[in-house]
């Protein structure tokens, strides 16, 4: 079933996010911004956790998660250990939510027009993998540029 592949991809990339956050030699660097870099790795991490906890966990898995997107970009200096814990919780909620989906669920229309148009749940889940990968690359670049 395609949900097994989706779970594998989300787990792989969320574990890579965890590795990137752990790889910062200076924990304070996680929160740095510089010149044209407006989002810190910490804020991108919070954004990814919030995004997946909302769109997969709350909407598809009925987890009860309440998203506050503004805080994803305004909170600062969350300890690395807390970021790691949030990533691990996100892996669990994404996997448990995907486990609940049938092939029919994937072909159904996603309950929200999150991108401004109607799409299948399957389509949106693949979109979210791309979104995760995009910001994961930004975090990797941020770490290599600003972790002194």
C-alpha positions as CSV (number, residue, x, y, z in Angstrom):
1,X,0.0,0.0,0.0
2,X,1.2,3.5,-0.8
3,X,0.9,4.6,2.9
4,X,3.9,2.3,3.7
5,X,6.0,4.3,1.2
6,X,4.7,7.6,2.6
7,X,5.5,6.5,6.1
8,X,9.0,5.5,5.1
9,X,9.7,8.9,3.3
10,X,8.3,11.0,6.2
11,X,10.2,9.0,8.8
12,X,13.4,9.2,6.8
13,X,13.2,13.0,6.3
14,X,12.0,13.7,9.9
15,X,14.9,11.7,11.2
16,X,17.2,13.7,8.9
17,X,15.7,16.9,10.4
18,X,16.5,15.5,13.8
19,X,20.1,14.7,12.7
20,X,20.5,18.3,11.3
21,X,19.3,19.9,14.6
22,X,21.6,17.5,16.5
23,X,24.6,18.4,14.2
24,X,24.7,22.0,15.3
25,X,27.9,22.3,17.3
26,X,26.7,25.5,18.9
27,X,23.1,25.2,20.1
28,X,22.6,29.0,19.9
29,X,23.4,28.9,16.2
30,X,20.1,27.0,15.6
31,X,18.4,30.4,16.2
32,X,20.6,32.7,14.2
33,X,19.5,34.8,11.2
34,X,21.9,36.8,9.1
35,X,21.4,39.3,6.3
36,X,19.1,37.6,3.7
37,X,18.4,34.6,5.9
38,X,15.2,35.5,7.6
39,X,14.3,32.1,9.1
40,X,16.4,30.3,11.6
41,X,16.8,26.6,11.6
42,X,14.9,26.5,14.9
43,X,11.9,28.3,13.4
44,X,12.0,26.2,10.2
45,X,12.0,23.1,12.5
46,X,9.0,24.4,14.5
47,X,7.3,25.2,11.2
48,X,7.8,21.7,9.8
49,X,6.6,20.1,13.0
50,X,3.5,22.4,13.1
51,X,2.8,21.8,9.5
52,X,2.8,18.0,9.6
53,X,1.1,17.9,13.1
54,X,-1.7,20.0,11.6
55,X,-2.2,18.7,8.1
56,X,-1.5,15.1,8.7
57,X,-2.0,14.6,12.5
58,X,-5.0,16.8,13.2
59,X,-6.8,16.8,9.8
60,X,-6.3,13.2,8.8
61,X,-5.5,11.5,12.1
62,X,-7.8,13.5,14.3
63,X,-5.1,14.0,16.9
64,X,-6.5,17.1,18.4
65,X,-3.4,19.2,17.6
66,X,-4.2,22.9,17.4
67,X,-1.8,24.8,15.2
68,X,-0.5,28.3,15.9
69,X,1.5,29.1,12.7
70,X,2.6,32.5,13.9
71,X,4.4,31.0,16.9
72,X,6.3,28.7,14.5
73,X,8.1,31.8,13.3
74,X,8.2,34.0,16.4
75,X,9.3,31.6,19.1
76,X,13.0,31.7,19.8
77,X,15.6,29.8,21.8
78,X,13.6,26.6,22.4
79,X,16.1,24.1,23.8
80,X,17.5,21.6,21.3
81,X,16.2,18.7,23.4
82,X,12.6,20.1,23.1
83,X,13.0,20.4,19.3
84,X,14.1,16.8,19.1
85,X,11.2,15.7,21.3
86,X,8.8,17.5,19.0
87,X,10.3,15.9,15.9
88,X,10.0,12.4,17.5
89,X,6.4,13.1,18.4
90,X,5.7,14.3,14.9
91,X,7.1,11.0,13.5
92,X,4.7,9.1,15.7
93,X,1.7,11.2,14.9
94,X,2.4,11.1,11.1
95,X,2.8,7.3,11.1
96,X,-0.2,6.6,13.3
97,X,-2.3,9.0,11.1
98,X,-1.2,7.3,7.9
99,X,-1.9,3.9,9.4
100,X,-5.6,4.9,9.6
101,X,-5.9,5.7,5.9
102,X,-7.3,3.3,3.3
103,X,-6.6,3.4,-0.4
104,X,-10.0,4.9,-0.8
105,X,-9.1,7.7,1.7
106,X,-6.1,8.6,-0.4
107,X,-8.2,8.9,-3.5
108,X,-10.7,11.1,-1.7
109,X,-10.5,14.9,-1.8
110,X,-8.3,16.4,1.0
111,X,-10.7,18.1,3.5
112,X,-9.1,21.5,3.1
113,X,-8.1,23.5,0.1
114,X,-4.7,24.1,1.7
115,X,-3.0,25.1,-1.6
116,X,-6.0,27.2,-2.8
117,X,-7.5,24.4,-4.9
118,X,-9.1,20.9,-4.5
119,X,-6.8,17.9,-4.6
120,X,-6.7,14.3,-3.5
121,X,-5.4,13.4,-0.1
122,X,-2.7,11.4,-1.8
123,X,-1.6,14.4,-3.9
124,X,-1.4,16.6,-0.8
125,X,0.6,14.1,1.2
126,X,3.2,14.0,-1.6
127,X,3.2,17.8,-1.7
128,X,3.9,17.8,2.1
129,X,7.0,15.5,1.5
130,X,8.3,18.1,-1.0
131,X,7.7,20.9,1.5
132,X,9.5,19.0,4.2
133,X,12.5,18.3,1.8
134,X,12.6,22.0,0.8
135,X,12.9,23.3,4.3
136,X,15.3,20.4,5.3
137,X,17.7,21.6,2.6
138,X,17.4,25.2,3.9
139,X,18.2,23.9,7.4
140,X,21.3,22.0,6.1
141,X,22.5,25.1,4.4
142,X,21.8,27.3,7.4
143,X,23.9,25.0,9.6
144,X,26.8,25.0,7.2
145,X,26.8,28.8,6.9
146,X,26.1,29.9,10.4
147,X,27.1,27.2,12.9
148,X,30.5,28.6,14.2
